[in-house]
Amino acid sequence: MSPIADNLSNTGENRCLDFILGLAATAPTTPLKVALVTANGDDTTPGTEVTGGGYARQNLSVAAAVSGATSNSADLVWTNLPAVTVVGVEIWDSAGSPVRLWYGPLSASRTVATGDELRLTAGSLTLSLG
């Protein structure tokens, strides 16, 4: 998986700036969730999320940031997937109307068959701001 560097959504960027500048004491509604996408989005538009089979967004666990970066501290596992080619991931909060915070492509697309699993091992999803 490629690092997700400088791929905050516009909403994520605004929330970070507001927090750092003392304009808001807001934090995302946890747990944060990782979604799989079949077409990548951009700063303003979400990608096309996988649907069907046993697909569901997975909870993201991370360690404290060091040197401006962090990564998933536990494996992310999706089981019983539909037949699909996954090209990227997105990170959403768990608000009643979820907010997309991050997005990014996989270093290589992954094609799975019906019923297969996709696993991102601990440490493979790296998040940074620069």
N, CA and C of each residue as an Amber inpcrd file, in Angstrom:
protein
   390
   0.8530000  -1.1690000   0.0000000   0.0000000   0.0000000   0.0000000
   0.8910000   1.2210000   0.0000000   0.5850000   2.1800000  -0.8030000
   1.3320000   3.4320000  -0.8050000   0.9200000   4.2840000   0.3800000
   1.8300000   5.1210000   0.8580000   1.4500000   6.0400000   1.9250000
   0.3680000   6.9960000   1.4410000  -0.5280000   7.3420000   2.3370000
  -1.5270000   8.3620000   2.0250000  -0.9880000   9.6630000   2.5790000
  -0.2100000  10.3750000   1.7710000   0.3920000  11.6360000   2.1750000
  -0.3170000  12.7620000   1.4500000  -0.6750000  13.7820000   2.1770000
  -1.2980000  14.9660000   1.5990000  -2.5660000  14.6100000   0.8310000
  -3.3110000  13.6150000   1.3000000  -4.5640000  13.2290000   0.6660000
  -5.7270000  13.4120000   1.6250000  -5.6920000  14.4800000   2.4030000
  -6.8550000  14.7990000   3.2150000  -7.9280000  15.3590000   2.2990000
  -9.1690000  15.0230000   2.5830000 -10.2660000  15.6550000   1.8530000
 -10.2800000  17.1340000   2.2450000 -10.9880000  17.9630000   1.5020000
 -11.0930000  19.3790000   1.8710000 -11.6540000  19.5200000   3.2790000
 -12.6260000  18.6950000   3.6340000 -13.2020000  18.7300000   4.9780000
 -12.1440000  18.3880000   6.0170000 -11.3440000  17.3520000   5.7650000
 -10.2770000  16.9800000   6.6830000  -9.2610000  18.0910000   6.8490000
  -8.8670000  18.7350000   5.7420000  -7.9160000  19.8530000   5.8020000
  -8.4640000  20.9910000   6.6510000  -9.7170000  21.3540000   6.4240000
 -10.3310000  22.4490000   7.1890000 -10.3940000  22.1250000   8.6710000
 -10.7540000  20.8870000   9.0050000 -10.8310000  20.5060000  10.4160000
  -9.4610000  20.5260000  11.0840000  -8.4120000  20.0780000  10.3790000
  -7.0570000  20.1230000  10.9330000  -6.6210000  21.5570000  11.1920000
  -6.8140000  22.4210000  10.2090000  -6.4270000  23.8200000  10.3760000
  -7.1820000  24.4740000  11.5220000  -8.4920000  24.2710000  11.5880000
  -9.2850000  24.8610000  12.6710000  -8.7930000  24.3880000  14.0360000
  -8.4510000  23.1090000  14.1470000  -7.9730000  22.5650000  15.4140000
  -6.6080000  23.1510000  15.7750000  -5.6640000  23.1150000  14.8470000
  -4.3100000  23.5990000  15.1190000  -4.3000000  25.0910000  15.4420000
  -5.1670000  25.8560000  14.8130000  -5.2110000  27.2940000  15.0330000
  -6.0960000  27.6860000  16.2160000  -6.6170000  26.7000000  16.9420000
  -7.4250000  26.9780000  18.1190000  -8.8100000  27.5000000  17.8160000
  -9.2700000  27.2990000  16.5930000 -10.5950000  27.7810000  16.2100000
 -11.6950000  26.7770000  16.5250000 -11.3170000  25.5510000  16.8180000
 -12.2930000  24.5160000  17.1490000 -11.6050000  23.4340000  17.9520000
 -12.3330000  22.8720000  18.8640000 -11.8130000  21.7560000  19.6600000
 -12.4780000  20.4660000  19.2020000 -12.6970000  20.3690000  17.9120000
 -13.4350000  19.2240000  17.3780000 -12.5090000  18.0560000  17.0650000
 -13.0540000  16.9030000  17.1710000 -12.3810000  15.6840000  16.7530000
 -13.4030000  14.8570000  15.9960000 -12.9610000  14.0090000  15.0950000
 -13.9080000  13.1710000  14.3620000 -14.6320000  12.2070000  15.3030000
 -15.8180000  11.8000000  14.9010000 -16.5610000  10.7960000  15.6490000
 -15.8880000   9.4460000  15.4010000 -15.4420000   8.8170000  16.4820000
 -14.7470000   7.5360000  16.3570000 -15.7220000   6.3820000  16.5470000
 -15.3570000   5.1870000  16.0920000 -14.0950000   4.8340000  15.4660000
 -14.0380000   5.3150000  14.0210000 -12.8000000   5.6030000  13.5580000
 -12.6250000   5.8850000  12.1470000 -12.7560000   4.5720000  11.3920000
 -13.2730000   4.6410000  10.1700000 -13.5520000   3.4520000   9.3530000
 -12.8020000   3.5350000   8.0380000 -12.2790000   2.4000000   7.5790000
 -11.5930000   2.3250000   6.2950000 -12.5300000   1.6800000   5.2830000
 -12.7290000   2.3800000   4.1750000 -13.5750000   1.9000000   3.0850000
 -12.7010000   1.5190000   1.8980000 -13.1210000   0.5290000   1.1470000
 -12.4610000   0.1340000  -0.0960000 -13.2000000   0.7650000  -1.2680000
 -12.4440000   1.2270000  -2.2860000 -13.0770000   1.8440000  -3.4460000
 -12.6070000   1.1940000  -4.7390000 -13.5170000   1.1870000  -5.7240000
 -13.2180000   0.6380000  -7.0510000 -12.8580000   1.7360000  -8.0410000
 -13.0830000   2.9820000  -7.6660000 -12.6540000   4.1600000  -8.4330000
 -12.2890000   5.2140000  -7.4030000 -11.1110000   5.8030000  -7.5430000
 -10.6430000   6.7820000  -6.5720000 -11.3680000   8.1030000  -6.7090000
 -11.5420000   8.7660000  -5.5620000 -12.1110000  10.0960000  -5.5320000
 -11.0120000  11.1430000  -5.5140000 -11.3940000  12.3600000  -5.1160000
 -10.4370000  13.4480000  -5.0060000 -10.7600000  14.2610000  -3.7610000
 -10.2160000  15.4710000  -3.6530000 -10.4220000  16.2850000  -2.4490000
 -11.8960000  16.5200000  -2.1250000 -12.7280000  16.6310000  -3.1420000
 -14.1320000  16.9800000  -2.9100000 -15.1250000  15.8570000  -3.1830000
 -14.7400000  14.8610000  -3.9640000 -15.6780000  13.8180000  -4.3760000
 -15.2160000  12.4470000  -3.9100000 -16.0590000  11.7260000  -3.1550000
 -15.6890000  10.3640000  -2.7440000 -15.5290000   9.4420000  -3.9420000
 -14.7370000   8.3960000  -3.7370000 -14.6020000   7.3580000  -4.7480000
 -15.8340000   6.4750000  -4.7610000 -15.8120000   5.4560000  -5.6010000
 -16.9160000   4.4960000  -5.6980000 -16.6400000   3.3590000  -4.7300000
 -17.4280000   3.2860000  -3.6640000 -17.1930000   2.2910000  -2.6160000
 -17.6860000   0.9110000  -3.0410000 -16.9490000  -0.1030000  -2.6070000
 -17.3510000  -1.4960000  -2.8310000 -18.7110000  -1.7180000  -2.1770000
 -19.5580000  -2.5210000  -2.8120000 -20.8410000  -2.9190000  -2.2280000
 -21.0450000  -4.4010000  -2.4930000 -21.8870000  -5.0170000  -1.6830000
 -22.2570000  -6.4110000  -1.9120000 -21.4230000  -7.3900000  -1.1160000
 -21.8110000  -8.6570000  -1.2110000 -21.1310000  -9.6980000  -0.4520000
 -21.1940000  -9.3810000   1.0290000 -20.1280000  -9.6680000   1.7510000
 -20.0580000  -9.3630000   3.1770000 -19.3070000  -8.0710000   3.4500000
 -19.1460000  -7.2150000   2.4130000 -18.3520000  -5.9910000   2.5670000
 -18.9180000  -5.0770000   3.6380000 -18.0370000  -4.5520000   4.4700000
 -18.3720000  -3.5120000   5.4450000 -17.0940000  -2.7440000   5.7490000
 -17.2180000  -1.4570000   6.0060000 -16.0570000  -0.6640000   6.4110000
 -15.4590000  -1.2560000   7.6820000 -14.1260000  -1.1610000   7.7880000
 -13.4140000  -1.7360000   8.9330000 -12.8790000  -0.6400000   9.8500000
 -12.8930000  -0.9020000  11.1700000 -12.3810000   0.0550000  12.1520000
 -10.8780000   0.2290000  11.9870000 -10.4190000   1.4650000  12.0780000
  -9.0020000   1.7880000  11.9630000  -8.4030000   2.0180000  13.3410000
  -7.3320000   1.3030000  13.6480000  -6.5490000   1.5170000  14.8660000
  -5.1870000   2.0210000  14.4300000  -4.7150000   3.0950000  15.0710000
  -3.4030000   3.6500000  14.7470000  -2.6220000   3.9220000  16.0220000
  -1.3060000   3.9710000  15.8750000  -0.4290000   4.3660000  16.9740000
  -0.2750000   5.8910000  16.9300000   0.2530000   6.4690000  18.0040000
   0.5190000   7.9040000  18.0270000   1.5000000   8.2480000  16.9080000
   1.3300000   9.4120000  16.3150000   2.1930000   9.8480000  15.2180000
   3.6230000  10.0810000  15.6970000   4.5650000   9.7360000  14.8300000
   5.9930000   9.9670000  15.0640000   6.5670000  10.5570000  13.7780000
   7.3010000  11.6510000  13.8890000   7.9140000  12.3030000  12.7200000
   6.8840000  12.6300000  11.6400000   5.6960000  13.0190000  12.0670000
   4.6680000  13.4580000  11.1240000   3.9120000  12.3660000  10.4200000
   3.9950000  11.1290000  10.9090000   3.2770000  10.0350000  10.2410000
   2.8280000   8.9950000  11.2590000   1.8510000   8.1980000  10.8580000
   1.3880000   7.0560000  11.6350000   0.9030000   5.9950000  10.6560000
   0.5650000   4.8230000  11.1640000   0.0480000   3.7630000  10.2990000
  -0.9070000   2.8860000  11.0850000  -1.6090000   2.0180000  10.3610000
  -2.5470000   1.1090000  11.0300000  -1.7690000   0.1800000  11.9650000
  -2.2670000   0.0500000  13.1850000  -1.5710000  -0.7710000  14.1850000
  -2.1210000  -2.1910000  14.2450000  -3.1540000  -2.4800000  13.4830000
  -3.7290000  -3.8260000  13.4060000  -4.0820000  -4.1120000  11.9540000
  -4.0990000  -5.3900000  11.5940000  -4.5210000  -5.7670000  10.2460000
  -5.9370000  -5.2660000   9.9860000  -6.1910000  -4.8380000   8.7540000
  -7.5330000  -4.5150000   8.2810000  -7.9480000  -5.6560000   7.3760000
  -9.0690000  -6.3150000   7.6850000  -9.4720000  -7.5140000   6.9490000
 -10.9310000  -7.3920000   6.5210000 -11.1420000  -7.5330000   5.2260000
 -12.4910000  -7.5900000   4.6630000 -12.6940000  -9.0120000   4.1730000
 -13.7900000  -9.6460000   4.5910000 -14.0470000 -11.0320000   4.2110000
 -15.3100000 -11.1300000   3.3590000 -15.4320000 -12.2400000   2.6650000
 -16.6070000 -12.5350000   1.8510000 -16.9330000 -11.3820000   0.9010000
 -15.9090000 -10.9090000   0.2080000 -16.0970000  -9.7830000  -0.7120000
 -16.7840000 -10.2270000  -2.0040000 -17.4190000  -9.2840000  -2.7080000
 -17.9160000  -9.5920000  -4.0450000 -16.7270000  -9.6080000  -5.0080000
 -16.9170000 -10.1100000  -6.2150000 -15.8740000 -10.0520000  -7.2500000
 -15.6900000  -8.5860000  -7.6230000 -14.4720000  -8.0650000  -7.3950000
 -14.2500000  -6.6360000  -7.5710000 -12.7540000  -6.3560000  -7.6810000
 -12.4060000  -5.2360000  -8.2960000 -11.0280000  -4.7530000  -8.2960000
 -10.9730000  -3.5060000  -7.4280000 -10.1870000  -3.5830000  -6.3690000
 -10.0460000  -2.4780000  -5.4170000  -8.8460000  -1.6410000  -5.8440000
  -9.0540000  -0.3200000  -5.9760000  -7.9760000   0.5640000  -6.4250000
  -7.5110000   1.5410000  -5.3490000  -8.2910000   1.6810000  -4.2570000
  -7.9060000   2.6400000  -3.2260000  -8.6990000   2.4630000  -1.9560000
  -8.3730000   3.3040000  -0.9780000  -9.0680000   3.3060000   0.3070000
  -9.4760000   4.7290000   0.6650000 -10.4640000   4.8190000   1.5310000
 -10.8830000   6.0960000   2.0980000 -11.0880000   5.9030000   3.5910000
 -10.8800000   6.9620000   4.3570000 -11.0890000   6.9160000   5.7990000
 -12.2180000   7.8740000   6.1360000 -13.2130000   7.3290000   6.8180000
 -14.4280000   8.0610000   7.1950000 -14.5610000   8.0450000   8.7150000
 -15.2630000   9.0530000   9.2590000 -15.5730000   8.9780000  10.6810000
 -16.8830000   8.2130000  10.8420000 -17.3740000   8.1300000  12.0680000
 -18.5900000   7.3520000  12.3500000 -19.7730000   8.2270000  12.7350000
 -19.7870000   9.4730000  12.2960000 -20.8980000  10.3760000  12.5980000
 -22.1820000   9.8270000  11.9830000 -23.3300000  10.3180000  12.4460000
 -24.6160000   9.9150000  11.8930000 -24.6490000  10.0870000  10.3840000
 -24.0800000  11.1790000   9.8940000 -23.8160000  11.3770000   8.4680000
 -22.3010000  11.3590000   8.3410000 -21.7080000  10.2050000   8.0320000
 -20.2450000  10.0650000   8.0610000 -19.5210000  11.1070000   7.2090000
 -18.3660000  11.5290000   7.6970000 -17.5330000  12.5210000   7.0250000
 -16.2800000  11.8280000   6.4970000 -16.0000000  12.0230000   5.2140000
 -14.7960000  11.4690000   4.5940000 -13.6220000  12.3790000   4.9200000
 -12.5570000  11.7940000   5.4870000 -11.4130000  12.5750000   5.9310000
 -10.1670000  12.3760000   5.0620000  -9.9020000  11.1610000   4.6170000
  -8.7020000  10.8200000   3.8530000  -9.0800000   9.9680000   2.6580000
  -8.2120000   9.9330000   1.6780000  -8.4010000   9.0450000   0.5300000
  -7.0460000   8.7830000  -0.1040000  -6.9070000   7.6850000  -0.8140000
  -5.6560000   7.4260000  -1.5120000  -5.6890000   6.1210000  -2.2740000
  -4.8680000   6.0410000  -3.3150000  -4.7990000   4.8240000  -4.1280000
  -3.9490000   3.7490000  -3.4670000  -4.2210000   2.4990000  -3.8040000
  -3.3200000   1.4110000  -3.4540000  -2.0920000   1.5120000  -4.3590000
  -0.9600000   1.0000000  -3.9180000   0.2310000   1.0110000  -4.7730000
   0.0220000   0.1060000  -5.9850000  -0.8270000  -0.9010000  -5.8350000
  -1.2110000  -1.7750000  -6.9460000  -2.6470000  -2.2210000  -6.7040000
  -3.4750000  -2.1560000  -7.7340000  -4.8600000  -2.6080000  -7.6170000
  -4.8950000  -4.0630000  -7.1780000  -5.9640000  -4.4430000  -6.4830000
  -6.1250000  -5.8320000  -6.0440000  -7.4680000  -6.3550000  -6.5270000
  -7.4170000  -7.4320000  -7.2880000  -8.6350000  -8.0570000  -7.7850000
  -8.9540000  -9.2500000  -6.9030000 -10.2050000  -9.3100000  -6.4220000
 -10.6320000 -10.4220000  -5.5770000 -11.8240000 -11.1110000  -6.2310000
 -11.9300000 -12.4050000  -5.9950000 -13.0550000 -13.1920000  -6.5020000
 -14.1550000 -13.2200000  -5.4460000 -15.3460000 -13.5890000  -5.8530000
 -16.4690000 -13.6950000  -4.9300000 -16.0900000 -14.5790000  -3.7430000
 -16.3190000 -14.0710000  -2.5290000 -16.0500000 -14.8200000  -1.3090000
 -14.6430000 -14.6630000  -0.7690000 -13.7510000 -14.0180000  -1.5250000
 -12.3650000 -13.8390000  -1.0740000 -12.2690000 -12.7950000   0.0320000
 -11.0630000 -12.7140000   0.6000000 -10.7670000 -11.6880000   1.5970000
  -9.6760000 -10.7760000   1.0610000  -9.6650000  -9.5570000   1.5440000
  -8.5900000  -8.6150000   1.2600000  -8.0450000  -8.1680000   2.6070000
  -6.7190000  -8.1780000   2.7490000  -6.0760000  -7.8460000   4.0250000
  -5.0170000  -6.7790000   3.7940000  -5.0670000  -5.7260000   4.6010000
  -3.9920000  -4.7450000   4.6740000  -3.3180000  -4.9800000   6.0180000
  -2.0910000  -5.4820000   5.9820000  -1.4050000  -5.8450000   7.2190000
  -1.0530000  -4.6040000   8.0410000  -0.8710000  -4.8150000   9.3340000
  -0.4990000  -3.7290000  10.2410000   0.7380000  -3.0280000   9.6900000
   0.6920000  -1.7070000   9.6990000   1.8130000  -0.9070000   9.2200000
   1.7950000  -0.6030000   7.7430000   0.8670000  -1.1870000   6.9770000
   0.8700000  -0.9910000   5.5310000   0.0790000   0.2300000   5.0680000
  -0.7710000   0.7640000   5.9290000  -1.5500000   1.9630000   5.5810000
  -0.9300000   3.1220000   6.3580000  -0.0910000   3.9060000   5.6790000
   0.6420000   4.9950000   6.3160000  -0.0410000   6.3160000   6.0490000
  -0.2330000   7.1080000   7.0950000  -0.9080000   8.4000000   6.9990000
   0.0670000   9.5040000   7.4220000   0.1340000  10.5520000   6.6090000
   0.9640000  11.7070000   6.9560000   0.3240000  12.9720000   6.4100000
   0.7920000  14.1110000   6.8820000   0.2360000  15.3840000   6.4500000
   1.0910000  16.0850000   5.3970000   2.2620000  15.5810000   5.1050000
   3.1200000  16.2990000   4.1800000   3.6280000  15.4810000   3.0560000
